[in-house]
Amino acid sequence: MEYKYITASVVYSLLGIAILVICFVVIEKIAPENLWKKIVDDQNVALAILAAAFMIAVSIIISSAIHG
């Protein structure tokens, strides 16, 4: 009985992470410049904070959609 809840948690976690990665890739393609290159190579802190805020916002939306 408990395995059902653990399995559901793992599946929903993986689903949420996959959706988050897909959303980041889509935003990366839409952006006029390579965000990852700007964050890592140029060490753009403001862009890193913006990307983190985007990930938090999408994560909240995904968790609300999954948990109802």
N, C-alpha and C positions, 0 to 999 in steps of 0.2 A: 504494500500500500504506500509506504513512504518513498519507494523507488519511483513511483509515478510522479510525485512532486519534484523530486530531484531531476528526473529526466525532463520534465516540463521546464524547469528553471534553466537547465543547460541549453535546451533547444531555443527558448526565448532569448537567452543571452547571446547565443551565436547568431540568431536572426537579427537582433538589434545591432550587434557589432557589424554584421554584413551590410545592413542598411546604412549605417553611419559611414562606412568606408565608401559605399557607392555614392552617397551624397557628397562626400568630400571630393571624390574623383570628378563628379559632375561640376561642382563649383570650380575645381581646378581647371577643367576644360573651358568653362565659361569666362573665367578671369582673363584679362588681357595679357598678363605676364605669368610666369611660372611661380606660383606661391611658395612651393616647397623650396625652390632654389633661392628665392628671396629670404626665406626664413633661415635656412641653414647656411648658405654661403655669405649672404650680406648681413646676417644676424639682425634682421629687422624685427625688433621687439614689438612694435605696434602691430605689425602684421601677424605675429605669433599670438598676441593677445586676441586679435580679431578672429583668428582661426580657432582658438580655444573657446571663445564665446560662441562661435558657430557650432562647434561640436557639442557644447553643453546644451545649447538650445535645441538642436536636432535630437540629442539624447533624451531630453525631457519630452519632446513630442513623440518619439518612438516608444518610450516607456508608457506614456499615457495611452497610446494607441494599442499597445500589447495588453496592458493590464485592465483596460476598459474604464 
